[in-house]
Amino acid sequence: MGLFSRSDKPAERRYSKERMSMVNSQIKRRDITNQDVLDAMLKVPRHEFVSKKFISSAYDDSPLPLEYNQTISQPYIVASMSEFANPGLDKTVLEIGTGSGYQTAVLAEIFCRVVTVEYIPELSIKAQEILAKLGYDTIEYHIGDGLIIPATNETFDSIVVTAAPSKFPESLMRRLKTGGRLIVPVGVNTQTLYLAQKNSDGTVSKQAKYSVRFVPLQHDS
Ligand SMILES: C[S@@+](CC[C@H](N)C(=O)[O-])C[C@H]1O[C@@H](n2cnc3c(N)ncnc32)[C@H](O)[C@@H]1O
């Protein structure tokens, strides 16, 4: 079977080609090797999540502005954080910073369940509408400060934070299962992306991966 069916609209065919080129040139050519992550990046229609005025740049190698001074992350960073999160279809993930919902969709492709928290209600509602339209039904949405909610005792296999706290958020390690991973940018202005793992003896291993630039994490506490 060919890549496109006759019923595909021309615009969708064009976006699909752009997505393939994005994965080949921006994601594979760097260091992403996890096939599930590559497949998710190939599948999720980023153009559905960007603001209309940036739709022609939807598959560019860059973050793009969202409403309320927020950003949709660069595709490579989404892929890299998703790979560091060690996905699996029997695992759960907590995402702090739903934003446009783009990374939420990528995570929903590679985890069995996604809980996502967004501080700005309008962004969460818009993301929920887009994700519902695309058929994602394994996502639980919360509005508020992700460091505080969801106020349940649930622990996760992975936590992905897409806004930057000024200090390493030690409290989030309690929300991880043993062996679980926290992926978080830490710092002010320019940050370091950390991959932290909760060890079976209760200790935490932290690896500094590379420099990133994220919007600051908002605080209620
Ligand atoms: C860089 S954007 C997220 C980009 C997202 N990965 C995407 O693909 O669109 C960061 C988001 O984190 C949200 N945010 C900031 N502080 C937060 C907090 N304490 N809890 C939950 N969300 C927060 C911001 O409102 C913003 O929407």
The ligand as a Gaussian input file, in Angstrom:
#p B3LYP/6-31G(d) Opt

LIG

0 1
 C        6.800000      25.255000      27.079000
 S        5.088000      25.184000      27.422000
 C        4.657000      23.513000      27.113000
 C        4.909000      23.072000      25.752000
 C        4.296000      21.750000      25.465000
 N        5.270000      20.690000      25.644000
 C        3.804000      21.727000      24.039000
 O        4.204000      20.843000      23.289000
 O        2.993000      22.594000      23.689000
 C        5.059000      25.124000      29.197000
 C        3.665000      25.087000      29.780000
 O        3.776000      24.877000      31.184000
 C        2.732000      25.589000      31.811000
 N        3.082000      25.738000      33.238000
 C        3.908000      26.624000      33.815000
 N        3.968000      26.418000      35.136000
 C        3.159000      25.365000      35.417000
 C        2.806000      24.671000      36.595000
 N        3.294000      24.996000      37.797000
 N        1.954000      23.641000      36.502000
 C        1.426000      23.276000      35.302000
 N        1.723000      23.903000      34.141000
 C        2.597000      24.923000      34.190000
 C        2.690000      26.883000      31.032000
 O        1.467000      27.570000      31.235000
 C        2.881000      26.391000      29.609000
 O        1.670000      26.135000      28.986000

